[in-house]
Amino acid sequence: MQLFYTLDLESDLCTLNEEESKHCIRVLRMSNGSTIHVTNGKGTLCQCTIIDDNPKHCTARIVERHDNFEQHNFYLHIALAPTKNNARIEWFLEKAVEMGIDEITPIVCDHSERCILKRERLEKIAISAMKQSLKAYLPVINDPTPVCKVIGNAFSGQRFIAYCDGDRRTPLHDAYRAGNNALILIGPEGDFSNNEIQQALQSGFAPVTLGNYRLRTETAALAATAFFNLVN
């Protein structure tokens, strides 16, 4: 199955943008009559037939529509501090989308080494990973946000903060109840500051550990993503 992305799924016809059209017609050599699948990244997956194989604006007729395609039964929000090496956060994003994630928030912390990200590039990586893994949901990617604001925002579900040291922490697999929405904070390479940890705890975040070993930020975030998807 070849999956393409467009927001244009409101009528019986859909048109791919120039980049998607070029990949469809020039690279994959599809033409009028070929079957493709298209998603809007919001849960709709359509089977379509190409009726205009223009490599700049390919148009297809929607034959079959599936809403809420393979929607999972929980909402996963990972809030993590961007890594100093930008390639590592991009690697996490790609793999997390393949596994299944609903929202990603880069958080700015006291020990953050990077506070600026190219959101457009991250969205392209997410779209590519969504198509590659044949998913119909594109995660929300927020702008970098102070961790204190994320802590203070309302969230309907279980909230966790993962950090390296402390006696109060519970293994994530013991703290999480399957089927619940989840928000987990993953700190920077220097971990969260004591003030940030205390603020999260006072706001009702459960302190958790992901294991006995010290993980890189992107590894910890991906381990959490894999855990929530496996348990659910």
ChimeraX commands (.cxc) that place a marker at each C-alpha (Angstrom):
marker #1 position 0.00,0.00,0.00 radius 0.5
marker #1 position 1.30,3.44,-0.99 radius 0.5
marker #1 position 0.20,6.12,1.49 radius 0.5
marker #1 position 0.15,9.84,0.73 radius 0.5
marker #1 position -0.67,12.87,2.85 radius 0.5
marker #1 position -3.06,15.72,2.11 radius 0.5
marker #1 position -5.48,17.84,4.11 radius 0.5
marker #1 position -7.82,17.86,1.12 radius 0.5
marker #1 position -10.24,15.04,1.97 radius 0.5
marker #1 position -13.48,16.95,2.37 radius 0.5
marker #1 position -15.04,16.11,-1.01 radius 0.5
marker #1 position -15.10,13.12,-3.36 radius 0.5
marker #1 position -11.86,14.29,-4.98 radius 0.5
marker #1 position -8.48,14.99,-3.44 radius 0.5
marker #1 position -5.40,16.71,-4.80 radius 0.5
marker #1 position -1.85,16.03,-3.69 radius 0.5
marker #1 position 0.62,18.88,-3.28 radius 0.5
marker #1 position 3.57,19.19,-5.66 radius 0.5
marker #1 position 5.99,17.18,-3.52 radius 0.5
marker #1 position 3.56,14.30,-3.00 radius 0.5
marker #1 position 2.45,14.42,-6.65 radius 0.5
marker #1 position 6.04,14.22,-7.90 radius 0.5
marker #1 position 6.76,11.23,-5.67 radius 0.5
marker #1 position 3.55,9.51,-6.81 radius 0.5
marker #1 position 3.82,10.12,-10.55 radius 0.5
marker #1 position 7.53,10.57,-11.28 radius 0.5
marker #1 position 9.18,8.35,-8.65 radius 0.5
marker #1 position 6.60,5.56,-8.24 radius 0.5
marker #1 position 5.44,5.90,-11.87 radius 0.5
marker #1 position 1.75,5.75,-11.07 radius 0.5
marker #1 position -0.77,6.94,-13.63 radius 0.5
marker #1 position -4.48,7.32,-14.30 radius 0.5
marker #1 position -6.35,4.33,-12.90 radius 0.5
marker #1 position -3.73,3.50,-10.28 radius 0.5
marker #1 position -4.90,2.91,-6.71 radius 0.5
marker #1 position -3.39,4.94,-3.89 radius 0.5
marker #1 position -4.23,5.50,-0.24 radius 0.5
marker #1 position -4.38,8.98,1.25 radius 0.5
marker #1 position -4.64,10.27,4.82 radius 0.5
marker #1 position -5.21,13.71,6.31 radius 0.5
marker #1 position -3.27,12.86,9.47 radius 0.5
marker #1 position -6.47,13.29,11.50 radius 0.5
marker #1 position -7.63,9.68,11.42 radius 0.5
marker #1 position -9.17,9.51,7.94 radius 0.5
marker #1 position -7.76,6.99,5.48 radius 0.5
marker #1 position -9.07,6.86,1.92 radius 0.5
marker #1 position -8.61,4.45,-0.95 radius 0.5
marker #1 position -8.45,6.49,-4.15 radius 0.5
marker #1 position -8.12,6.11,-7.89 radius 0.5
marker #1 position -5.92,8.56,-9.81 radius 0.5
marker #1 position -7.88,10.50,-12.45 radius 0.5
marker #1 position -5.30,13.20,-13.30 radius 0.5
marker #1 position -1.67,12.05,-13.18 radius 0.5
marker #1 position -0.20,15.54,-13.26 radius 0.5
marker #1 position 3.20,15.42,-11.47 radius 0.5
marker #1 position 2.58,18.86,-9.96 radius 0.5
marker #1 position -0.99,18.41,-8.73 radius 0.5
marker #1 position -2.14,14.81,-8.94 radius 0.5
marker #1 position -5.89,14.40,-8.47 radius 0.5
marker #1 position -7.64,11.23,-7.32 radius 0.5
marker #1 position -11.23,10.13,-6.76 radius 0.5
marker #1 position -12.06,8.78,-3.31 radius 0.5
marker #1 position -13.47,5.24,-3.61 radius 0.5
marker #1 position -13.54,4.17,0.02 radius 0.5
marker #1 position -13.25,6.19,3.23 radius 0.5
marker #1 position -12.32,5.01,6.74 radius 0.5
marker #1 position -12.62,7.46,9.65 radius 0.5
marker #1 position -10.82,6.89,12.97 radius 0.5
marker #1 position -8.59,4.37,11.20 radius 0.5
marker #1 position -6.93,2.11,13.79 radius 0.5
marker #1 position -7.39,4.72,16.52 radius 0.5
marker #1 position -5.88,3.54,19.79 radius 0.5
marker #1 position -7.72,3.70,23.09 radius 0.5
marker #1 position -5.49,6.18,24.92 radius 0.5
marker #1 position -3.80,9.55,24.36 radius 0.5
marker #1 position -0.02,9.78,24.70 radius 0.5
marker #1 position 1.75,13.09,25.27 radius 0.5
marker #1 position 5.55,13.05,25.61 radius 0.5
marker #1 position 7.14,16.29,26.83 radius 0.5
marker #1 position 10.92,16.13,26.54 radius 0.5
marker #1 position 13.84,18.51,26.62 radius 0.5
marker #1 position 15.49,18.84,23.18 radius 0.5
marker #1 position 18.92,17.24,23.02 radius 0.5
marker #1 position 22.11,19.17,22.28 radius 0.5
marker #1 position 22.55,17.03,19.16 radius 0.5
marker #1 position 19.54,17.84,17.00 radius 0.5
marker #1 position 19.79,14.53,15.13 radius 0.5
marker #1 position 18.92,12.65,18.31 radius 0.5
marker #1 position 15.57,14.43,18.81 radius 0.5
marker #1 position 14.76,13.85,15.14 radius 0.5
marker #1 position 15.54,10.14,15.57 radius 0.5
marker #1 position 13.21,9.97,18.57 radius 0.5
marker #1 position 10.43,11.73,16.66 radius 0.5
marker #1 position 10.65,9.34,13.71 radius 0.5
marker #1 position 10.54,6.22,15.85 radius 0.5
marker #1 position 7.87,7.55,18.21 radius 0.5
marker #1 position 5.54,8.30,15.29 radius 0.5
marker #1 position 6.10,4.81,13.92 radius 0.5
marker #1 position 5.13,3.32,17.29 radius 0.5
marker #1 position 2.24,5.68,17.97 radius 0.5
marker #1 position 2.17,9.04,19.73 radius 0.5
marker #1 position -0.42,11.82,19.86 radius 0.5
marker #1 position 1.43,14.91,21.07 radius 0.5
marker #1 position 5.03,16.02,21.53 radius 0.5
marker #1 position 6.11,19.11,23.44 radius 0.5
marker #1 position 9.74,20.21,23.53 radius 0.5
marker #1 position 10.26,21.59,27.03 radius 0.5
marker #1 position 12.66,24.31,28.15 radius 0.5
marker #1 position 14.24,23.41,31.50 radius 0.5
marker #1 position 16.79,24.90,33.87 radius 0.5
marker #1 position 19.46,22.54,32.50 radius 0.5
marker #1 position 18.41,22.67,28.84 radius 0.5
marker #1 position 21.19,22.80,26.26 radius 0.5
marker #1 position 18.90,23.55,23.31 radius 0.5
marker #1 position 15.83,25.78,23.25 radius 0.5
marker #1 position 15.31,26.33,19.51 radius 0.5
marker #1 position 13.99,23.74,17.06 radius 0.5
marker #1 position 13.02,23.90,13.39 radius 0.5
marker #1 position 9.37,22.94,13.70 radius 0.5
marker #1 position 8.84,22.71,9.94 radius 0.5
marker #1 position 11.60,20.09,9.67 radius 0.5
marker #1 position 10.16,18.12,12.58 radius 0.5
marker #1 position 6.72,18.12,10.94 radius 0.5
marker #1 position 8.23,16.79,7.68 radius 0.5
marker #1 position 9.93,13.98,9.60 radius 0.5
marker #1 position 6.65,13.17,11.37 radius 0.5
marker #1 position 4.71,13.08,8.09 radius 0.5
marker #1 position 7.28,10.79,6.51 radius 0.5
marker #1 position 7.21,8.44,9.51 radius 0.5
marker #1 position 3.40,8.41,9.52 radius 0.5
marker #1 position 3.30,7.40,5.86 radius 0.5
marker #1 position 6.07,4.83,6.22 radius 0.5
marker #1 position 4.28,3.13,9.12 radius 0.5
marker #1 position 0.86,3.33,7.39 radius 0.5
marker #1 position -0.77,5.37,10.11 radius 0.5
marker #1 position -3.60,7.88,9.77 radius 0.5
marker #1 position -2.77,10.08,12.75 radius 0.5
marker #1 position -0.14,12.81,12.71 radius 0.5
marker #1 position 0.94,13.89,16.20 radius 0.5
marker #1 position 0.64,17.47,17.39 radius 0.5
marker #1 position 4.12,19.02,17.61 radius 0.5
marker #1 position 4.15,22.04,19.90 radius 0.5
marker #1 position 6.61,24.90,20.01 radius 0.5
marker #1 position 9.27,24.78,22.76 radius 0.5
marker #1 position 7.46,25.49,26.03 radius 0.5
marker #1 position 8.77,26.23,29.55 radius 0.5
marker #1 position 8.42,23.08,31.62 radius 0.5
marker #1 position 6.62,25.04,34.35 radius 0.5
marker #1 position 3.85,25.87,31.86 radius 0.5
marker #1 position 3.45,22.24,30.83 radius 0.5
marker #1 position 3.28,21.27,34.50 radius 0.5
marker #1 position 0.55,23.84,35.08 radius 0.5
marker #1 position -1.56,22.95,32.05 radius 0.5
marker #1 position -4.66,20.82,32.51 radius 0.5
marker #1 position -4.42,17.20,31.35 radius 0.5
marker #1 position -7.09,14.53,31.55 radius 0.5
marker #1 position -5.18,11.41,32.48 radius 0.5
marker #1 position -2.17,10.21,34.43 radius 0.5
marker #1 position 0.84,12.51,34.65 radius 0.5
marker #1 position 4.39,11.37,35.29 radius 0.5
marker #1 position 7.84,12.88,35.68 radius 0.5
marker #1 position 10.84,10.63,35.05 radius 0.5
marker #1 position 14.15,11.59,36.59 radius 0.5
marker #1 position 17.39,9.91,37.61 radius 0.5
marker #1 position 17.75,10.04,41.39 radius 0.5
marker #1 position 15.39,9.85,44.36 radius 0.5
marker #1 position 13.75,7.35,46.69 radius 0.5
marker #1 position 10.15,8.34,45.90 radius 0.5
marker #1 position 10.17,7.04,42.33 radius 0.5
marker #1 position 8.02,4.11,41.24 radius 0.5
marker #1 position 8.72,1.93,38.19 radius 0.5
marker #1 position 6.56,3.21,35.36 radius 0.5
marker #1 position 5.04,-0.23,34.79 radius 0.5
marker #1 position 3.74,-0.20,38.37 radius 0.5
marker #1 position 2.43,3.37,38.28 radius 0.5
marker #1 position 0.53,3.35,34.97 radius 0.5
marker #1 position -2.94,1.84,34.51 radius 0.5
marker #1 position -3.62,0.58,31.00 radius 0.5
marker #1 position -6.25,2.47,29.02 radius 0.5
marker #1 position -5.56,5.84,30.66 radius 0.5
marker #1 position -4.28,8.89,28.85 radius 0.5
marker #1 position -0.67,9.62,29.78 radius 0.5
marker #1 position 1.62,12.64,29.94 radius 0.5
marker #1 position 5.24,12.04,30.86 radius 0.5
marker #1 position 8.02,14.58,31.34 radius 0.5
marker #1 position 11.51,13.59,30.20 radius 0.5
marker #1 position 14.30,15.93,31.28 radius 0.5
marker #1 position 17.48,17.21,29.62 radius 0.5
marker #1 position 20.88,15.52,29.64 radius 0.5
marker #1 position 21.57,17.22,33.00 radius 0.5
marker #1 position 18.20,16.02,34.36 radius 0.5
marker #1 position 15.50,18.21,35.89 radius 0.5
marker #1 position 16.46,20.69,38.59 radius 0.5
marker #1 position 15.25,20.09,42.14 radius 0.5
marker #1 position 12.87,23.04,41.79 radius 0.5
marker #1 position 11.31,21.55,38.65 radius 0.5
marker #1 position 10.90,18.16,40.29 radius 0.5
marker #1 position 9.27,19.66,43.37 radius 0.5
marker #1 position 6.92,21.78,41.26 radius 0.5
marker #1 position 5.82,18.72,39.30 radius 0.5
marker #1 position 5.30,16.65,42.44 radius 0.5
marker #1 position 3.30,19.40,44.10 radius 0.5
marker #1 position 1.12,19.61,40.98 radius 0.5
marker #1 position 0.26,15.93,41.16 radius 0.5
marker #1 position 2.80,14.37,38.81 radius 0.5
marker #1 position 3.82,10.85,39.87 radius 0.5
marker #1 position 7.61,10.34,40.15 radius 0.5
marker #1 position 8.69,7.35,38.05 radius 0.5
marker #1 position 11.77,5.52,36.91 radius 0.5
marker #1 position 12.29,3.77,33.58 radius 0.5
marker #1 position 14.81,1.29,34.97 radius 0.5
marker #1 position 18.10,0.92,36.78 radius 0.5
marker #1 position 20.26,2.47,34.08 radius 0.5
marker #1 position 20.80,6.10,33.18 radius 0.5
marker #1 position 19.32,6.65,29.73 radius 0.5
marker #1 position 19.91,9.42,27.22 radius 0.5
marker #1 position 17.00,11.82,26.89 radius 0.5
marker #1 position 15.86,10.47,23.53 radius 0.5
marker #1 position 16.29,6.86,24.67 radius 0.5
marker #1 position 14.20,7.47,27.78 radius 0.5
marker #1 position 11.47,9.16,25.74 radius 0.5
marker #1 position 11.40,6.32,23.22 radius 0.5
marker #1 position 11.39,3.69,25.99 radius 0.5
marker #1 position 8.34,5.41,27.49 radius 0.5
marker #1 position 6.63,5.56,24.09 radius 0.5
marker #1 position 7.24,1.86,23.53 radius 0.5
marker #1 position 6.01,1.01,27.03 radius 0.5
marker #1 position 2.68,2.82,26.71 radius 0.5
marker #1 position 1.99,1.30,23.31 radius 0.5
marker #1 position 2.91,-2.20,24.46 radius 0.5
marker #1 position 0.81,-2.06,27.62 radius 0.5
marker #1 position -2.20,-0.78,25.70 radius 0.5
marker link #1:1,2 radius 0.2
marker link #1:2,3 radius 0.2
marker link #1:3,4 radius 0.2
marker link #1:4,5 radius 0.2
marker link #1:5,6 radius 0.2
marker link #1:6,7 radius 0.2
marker link #1:7,8 radius 0.2
marker link #1:8,9 radius 0.2
marker link #1:9,10 radius 0.2
marker link #1:10,11 radius 0.2
marker link #1:11,12 radius 0.2
marker link #1:12,13 radius 0.2
marker link #1:13,14 radius 0.2
marker link #1:14,15 radius 0.2
marker link #1:15,16 radius 0.2
marker link #1:16,17 radius 0.2
marker link #1:17,18 radius 0.2
marker link #1:18,19 radius 0.2
marker link #1:19,20 radius 0.2
marker link #1:20,21 radius 0.2
marker link #1:21,22 radius 0.2
marker link #1:22,23 radius 0.2
marker link #1:23,24 radius 0.2
marker link #1:24,25 radius 0.2
marker link #1:25,26 radius 0.2
marker link #1:26,27 radius 0.2
marker link #1:27,28 radius 0.2
marker link #1:28,29 radius 0.2
marker link #1:29,30 radius 0.2
marker link #1:30,31 radius 0.2
marker link #1:31,32 radius 0.2
marker link #1:32,33 radius 0.2
marker link #1:33,34 radius 0.2
marker link #1:34,35 radius 0.2
marker link #1:35,36 radius 0.2
marker link #1:36,37 radius 0.2
marker link #1:37,38 radius 0.2
marker link #1:38,39 radius 0.2
marker link #1:39,40 radius 0.2
marker link #1:40,41 radius 0.2
marker link #1:41,42 radius 0.2
marker link #1:42,43 radius 0.2
marker link #1:43,44 radius 0.2
marker link #1:44,45 radius 0.2
marker link #1:45,46 radius 0.2
marker link #1:46,47 radius 0.2
marker link #1:47,48 radius 0.2
marker link #1:48,49 radius 0.2
marker link #1:49,50 radius 0.2
marker link #1:50,51 radius 0.2
marker link #1:51,52 radius 0.2
marker link #1:52,53 radius 0.2
marker link #1:53,54 radius 0.2
marker link #1:54,55 radius 0.2
marker link #1:55,56 radius 0.2
marker link #1:56,57 radius 0.2
marker link #1:57,58 radius 0.2
marker link #1:58,59 radius 0.2
marker link #1:59,60 radius 0.2
marker link #1:60,61 radius 0.2
marker link #1:61,62 radius 0.2
marker link #1:62,63 radius 0.2
marker link #1:63,64 radius 0.2
marker link #1:64,65 radius 0.2
marker link #1:65,66 radius 0.2
marker link #1:66,67 radius 0.2
marker link #1:67,68 radius 0.2
marker link #1:68,69 radius 0.2
marker link #1:69,70 radius 0.2
marker link #1:70,71 radius 0.2
marker link #1:71,72 radius 0.2
marker link #1:72,73 radius 0.2
marker link #1:73,74 radius 0.2
marker link #1:74,75 radius 0.2
marker link #1:75,76 radius 0.2
marker link #1:76,77 radius 0.2
marker link #1:77,78 radius 0.2
marker link #1:78,79 radius 0.2
marker link #1:79,80 radius 0.2
marker link #1:80,81 radius 0.2
marker link #1:81,82 radius 0.2
marker link #1:82,83 radius 0.2
marker link #1:83,84 radius 0.2
marker link #1:84,85 radius 0.2
marker link #1:85,86 radius 0.2
marker link #1:86,87 radius 0.2
marker link #1:87,88 radius 0.2
marker link #1:88,89 radius 0.2
marker link #1:89,90 radius 0.2
marker link #1:90,91 radius 0.2
marker link #1:91,92 radius 0.2
marker link #1:92,93 radius 0.2
marker link #1:93,94 radius 0.2
marker link #1:94,95 radius 0.2
marker link #1:95,96 radius 0.2
marker link #1:96,97 radius 0.2
marker link #1:97,98 radius 0.2
marker link #1:98,99 radius 0.2
marker link #1:99,100 radius 0.2
marker link #1:100,101 radius 0.2
marker link #1:101,102 radius 0.2
marker link #1:102,103 radius 0.2
marker link #1:103,104 radius 0.2
marker link #1:104,105 radius 0.2
marker link #1:105,106 radius 0.2
marker link #1:106,107 radius 0.2
marker link #1:107,108 radius 0.2
marker link #1:108,109 radius 0.2
marker link #1:109,110 radius 0.2
marker link #1:110,111 radius 0.2
marker link #1:111,112 radius 0.2
marker link #1:112,113 radius 0.2
marker link #1:113,114 radius 0.2
marker link #1:114,115 radius 0.2
marker link #1:115,116 radius 0.2
marker link #1:116,117 radius 0.2
marker link #1:117,118 radius 0.2
marker link #1:118,119 radius 0.2
marker link #1:119,120 radius 0.2
marker link #1:120,121 radius 0.2
marker link #1:121,122 radius 0.2
marker link #1:122,123 radius 0.2
marker link #1:123,124 radius 0.2
marker link #1:124,125 radius 0.2
marker link #1:125,126 radius 0.2
marker link #1:126,127 radius 0.2
marker link #1:127,128 radius 0.2
marker link #1:128,129 radius 0.2
marker link #1:129,130 radius 0.2
marker link #1:130,131 radius 0.2
marker link #1:131,132 radius 0.2
marker link #1:132,133 radius 0.2
marker link #1:133,134 radius 0.2
marker link #1:134,135 radius 0.2
marker link #1:135,136 radius 0.2
marker link #1:136,137 radius 0.2
marker link #1:137,138 radius 0.2
marker link #1:138,139 radius 0.2
marker link #1:139,140 radius 0.2
marker link #1:140,141 radius 0.2
marker link #1:141,142 radius 0.2
marker link #1:142,143 radius 0.2
marker link #1:143,144 radius 0.2
marker link #1:144,145 radius 0.2
marker link #1:145,146 radius 0.2
marker link #1:146,147 radius 0.2
marker link #1:147,148 radius 0.2
marker link #1:148,149 radius 0.2
marker link #1:149,150 radius 0.2
marker link #1:150,151 radius 0.2
marker link #1:151,152 radius 0.2
marker link #1:152,153 radius 0.2
marker link #1:153,154 radius 0.2
marker link #1:154,155 radius 0.2
marker link #1:155,156 radius 0.2
marker link #1:156,157 radius 0.2
marker link #1:157,158 radius 0.2
marker link #1:158,159 radius 0.2
marker link #1:159,160 radius 0.2
marker link #1:160,161 radius 0.2
marker link #1:161,162 radius 0.2
marker link #1:162,163 radius 0.2
marker link #1:163,164 radius 0.2
marker link #1:164,165 radius 0.2
marker link #1:165,166 radius 0.2
marker link #1:166,167 radius 0.2
marker link #1:167,168 radius 0.2
marker link #1:168,169 radius 0.2
marker link #1:169,170 radius 0.2
marker link #1:170,171 radius 0.2
marker link #1:171,172 radius 0.2
marker link #1:172,173 radius 0.2
marker link #1:173,174 radius 0.2
marker link #1:174,175 radius 0.2
marker link #1:175,176 radius 0.2
marker link #1:176,177 radius 0.2
marker link #1:177,178 radius 0.2
marker link #1:178,179 radius 0.2
marker link #1:179,180 radius 0.2
marker link #1:180,181 radius 0.2
marker link #1:181,182 radius 0.2
marker link #1:182,183 radius 0.2
marker link #1:183,184 radius 0.2
marker link #1:184,185 radius 0.2
marker link #1:185,186 radius 0.2
marker link #1:186,187 radius 0.2
marker link #1:187,188 radius 0.2
marker link #1:188,189 radius 0.2
marker link #1:189,190 radius 0.2
marker link #1:190,191 radius 0.2
marker link #1:191,192 radius 0.2
marker link #1:192,193 radius 0.2
marker link #1:193,194 radius 0.2
marker link #1:194,195 radius 0.2
marker link #1:195,196 radius 0.2
marker link #1:196,197 radius 0.2
marker link #1:197,198 radius 0.2
marker link #1:198,199 radius 0.2
marker link #1:199,200 radius 0.2
marker link #1:200,201 radius 0.2
marker link #1:201,202 radius 0.2
marker link #1:202,203 radius 0.2
marker link #1:203,204 radius 0.2
marker link #1:204,205 radius 0.2
marker link #1:205,206 radius 0.2
marker link #1:206,207 radius 0.2
marker link #1:207,208 radius 0.2
marker link #1:208,209 radius 0.2
marker link #1:209,210 radius 0.2
marker link #1:210,211 radius 0.2
marker link #1:211,212 radius 0.2
marker link #1:212,213 radius 0.2
marker link #1:213,214 radius 0.2
marker link #1:214,215 radius 0.2
marker link #1:215,216 radius 0.2
marker link #1:216,217 radius 0.2
marker link #1:217,218 radius 0.2
marker link #1:218,219 radius 0.2
marker link #1:219,220 radius 0.2
marker link #1:220,221 radius 0.2
marker link #1:221,222 radius 0.2
marker link #1:222,223 radius 0.2
marker link #1:223,224 radius 0.2
marker link #1:224,225 radius 0.2
marker link #1:225,226 radius 0.2
marker link #1:226,227 radius 0.2
marker link #1:227,228 radius 0.2
marker link #1:228,229 radius 0.2
marker link #1:229,230 radius 0.2
marker link #1:230,231 radius 0.2
marker link #1:231,232 radius 0.2
view
